[in-house]
Amino acid sequence: MKTRYFFAMVTFLIASACGSSPFGQKVKEPFRGNAYESNNRFFRGTGKGESSQDNIARSKADLDAKAQLAGQVNTTMKQVADQYLGQTENERAADVADKFQSLVRQTMNTSIADLRKIGEQKYFDAKANKYTVFMAYEIKKNAMFRFMKKQAKTDQTIDERQMKIIEEILDEQIKRADEEDN
């Protein structure tokens, strides 16, 4: 009898230990997985917003997703500018890289080109009286780079030599993105 009781207790402890996690229960949120992550063709961002008012929750999710996208674009462009600096022994390479990064910031501050909403879900928790909104956006990389190229052409602070280099950098990025489309 004692052996059975002991065996049952050990089995129960093992079963309960396997089912729990020290971090808590795993939660599956909308817009997670490969379809909502950036890749060679798209910049993608997701956001989550919570509030007692649905329009505020939606605005928070929208802002969160767009901030994530802008950060990815900015990081990618910084890497491209740094790569250019590393490859170039020109004494004015740093100046071109600064202009390029300035162009990226300007583009991010004005608008994000070809922004597409790929999903939005809204939930209401009656017990907590709060809305939770999830939002997902994407930007085609080649469209973003083409937009930046147009922005560069209108920027009065970029001289002709720098413009040529920036166009070469962007053309290379457009070519890469286009190759991924095919």
C-alpha positions as CSV (number, residue, x, y, z in Angstrom):
1,M,0.0,0.0,0.0
2,K,2.8,2.4,0.9
3,T,4.6,1.6,-2.3
4,R,1.5,2.4,-4.3
5,Y,1.0,5.6,-2.5
6,F,4.6,6.6,-2.9
7,F,4.5,5.7,-6.7
8,A,1.3,7.7,-7.1
9,M,2.8,10.7,-5.4
10,V,6.0,10.6,-7.4
11,T,4.0,10.3,-10.7
12,F,1.9,13.3,-9.7
13,L,4.9,15.4,-8.9
14,I,6.6,14.5,-12.1
15,A,3.5,15.2,-14.2
16,S,2.9,18.6,-12.5
17,A,6.5,19.6,-12.9
18,C,6.5,18.9,-16.6
19,G,3.3,20.9,-17.2
20,S,4.4,24.2,-15.5
21,S,7.1,26.7,-16.3
22,P,9.0,29.0,-14.0
23,F,8.0,31.9,-16.4
24,G,4.2,31.3,-16.3
25,Q,1.8,30.2,-18.9
26,K,2.9,30.8,-22.6
27,V,0.5,33.2,-24.3
28,K,-0.1,33.2,-28.1
29,E,-0.6,36.7,-29.4
30,P,-1.8,37.6,-32.9
31,F,0.7,38.5,-35.6
32,R,3.5,36.4,-34.4
33,G,5.6,34.1,-36.6
34,N,7.5,34.3,-39.9
35,A,4.6,35.9,-41.8
36,Y,4.9,39.0,-39.6
37,E,8.7,39.2,-39.3
38,S,11.0,41.3,-41.6
39,N,12.8,39.4,-44.3
40,N,14.7,40.2,-47.5
41,R,11.7,41.7,-49.3
42,F,9.8,43.4,-46.5
43,F,10.2,45.5,-43.4
44,R,7.5,44.4,-41.0
45,G,6.4,45.6,-37.6
46,T,3.7,44.7,-35.1
47,G,2.3,46.6,-32.2
48,K,0.1,46.2,-29.2
49,G,-2.0,48.8,-27.4
50,E,-4.1,48.6,-24.3
51,S,-6.6,51.1,-22.9
52,S,-10.1,51.5,-21.5
53,Q,-10.9,53.4,-24.7
54,D,-10.8,51.5,-28.0
55,N,-9.5,54.5,-30.1
56,I,-6.6,55.0,-27.6
57,A,-5.7,51.3,-27.7
58,R,-5.7,51.4,-31.5
59,S,-3.5,54.5,-31.5
60,K,-1.0,52.9,-29.2
61,A,-0.8,49.7,-31.3
62,D,-0.5,51.8,-34.5
63,L,2.3,53.9,-33.0
64,D,4.1,50.8,-31.6
65,A,4.0,49.0,-35.0
66,K,5.2,52.1,-36.9
67,A,8.0,52.8,-34.4
68,Q,9.2,49.2,-34.8
69,L,9.2,49.6,-38.6
70,A,11.1,52.9,-38.5
71,G,13.7,51.4,-36.2
72,Q,14.3,48.5,-38.6
73,V,14.6,50.9,-41.6
74,N,17.0,53.2,-39.6
75,T,19.1,50.2,-38.4
76,T,19.3,48.8,-42.0
77,M,20.3,52.1,-43.4
78,K,22.9,52.7,-40.7
79,Q,24.4,49.3,-41.5
80,V,24.5,50.2,-45.2
81,A,26.2,53.6,-44.5
82,D,28.7,51.9,-42.1
83,Q,29.4,49.3,-44.8
84,Y,30.0,52.1,-47.3
85,L,32.4,53.8,-44.9
86,G,34.3,50.5,-44.4
87,Q,34.6,50.0,-48.1
88,T,35.7,53.5,-49.0
89,E,39.0,55.1,-48.3
90,N,37.8,58.5,-49.6
91,E,38.4,61.3,-47.1
92,R,34.9,62.5,-47.5
93,A,33.2,59.1,-47.0
94,A,32.2,60.1,-43.5
95,D,30.5,63.2,-44.8
96,V,28.5,61.1,-47.4
97,A,27.6,58.6,-44.7
98,D,26.3,61.4,-42.5
99,K,24.3,62.8,-45.3
100,F,22.9,59.4,-46.0
101,Q,21.9,58.8,-42.4
102,S,20.4,62.3,-42.3
103,L,18.3,61.4,-45.3
104,V,17.1,58.3,-43.5
105,R,16.0,60.3,-40.5
106,Q,14.3,62.9,-42.7
107,T,12.4,60.2,-44.6
108,M,11.3,58.5,-41.3
109,N,10.2,61.9,-39.9
110,T,8.1,62.8,-42.9
111,S,6.5,59.5,-44.0
112,I,7.1,55.9,-44.5
113,A,6.7,54.9,-48.1
114,D,4.3,52.2,-49.3
115,L,3.1,51.4,-45.8
116,R,0.5,48.6,-45.8
117,K,-1.6,47.4,-42.9
118,I,-1.6,43.6,-43.0
119,G,-3.7,43.0,-39.9
120,E,-5.6,44.4,-37.0
121,Q,-7.4,42.6,-34.2
122,K,-9.3,44.2,-31.3
123,Y,-10.3,42.4,-28.0
124,F,-12.4,43.7,-25.1
125,D,-11.9,42.3,-21.6
126,A,-15.2,43.1,-19.8
127,K,-13.8,42.2,-16.3
128,A,-10.9,44.7,-16.6
129,N,-12.9,47.1,-18.8
130,K,-10.1,47.4,-21.3
131,Y,-9.5,47.1,-25.0
132,T,-6.4,45.4,-26.5
133,V,-5.5,46.1,-30.1
134,F,-2.9,44.3,-32.2
135,M,-1.7,45.7,-35.4
136,A,0.7,44.7,-38.1
137,Y,2.3,46.7,-41.0
138,E,4.7,46.0,-43.8
139,I,6.7,48.0,-46.3
140,K,8.2,46.6,-49.4
141,K,11.9,47.3,-49.2
142,N,12.4,48.2,-52.8
143,A,9.6,50.8,-52.6
144,M,11.1,52.3,-49.5
145,F,14.5,52.6,-51.2
146,R,13.0,54.2,-54.3
147,F,11.2,56.7,-52.1
148,M,14.4,57.6,-50.3
149,K,16.1,58.1,-53.7
150,K,13.3,60.6,-54.6
151,Q,13.8,62.3,-51.3
152,A,17.5,62.6,-51.8
153,K,17.0,64.3,-55.2
154,T,15.0,67.0,-53.5
155,D,17.4,67.5,-50.6
156,Q,19.2,70.8,-51.2
157,T,22.0,70.0,-48.6
158,I,23.4,67.1,-50.7
159,D,25.9,68.1,-53.4
160,E,26.2,66.4,-56.8
161,R,29.0,64.1,-55.8
162,Q,27.3,62.9,-52.7
163,M,24.0,62.5,-54.6
164,K,25.8,60.1,-57.0
165,I,27.2,58.0,-54.2
166,I,23.8,57.9,-52.3
167,E,22.1,56.9,-55.5
168,E,24.6,54.1,-56.0
169,I,24.0,52.9,-52.5
170,L,20.3,53.0,-52.9
171,D,20.4,51.4,-56.4
172,E,22.4,48.5,-54.9
173,Q,19.8,48.0,-52.1
174,I,16.9,48.2,-54.7
175,K,18.7,45.6,-56.8
176,R,19.0,43.3,-53.8
177,A,15.3,43.7,-52.9
178,D,14.2,43.2,-56.5
179,E,16.2,40.0,-56.8
180,E,14.4,38.7,-53.7
181,D,11.0,39.5,-55.4
182,N,11.8,37.3,-58.3
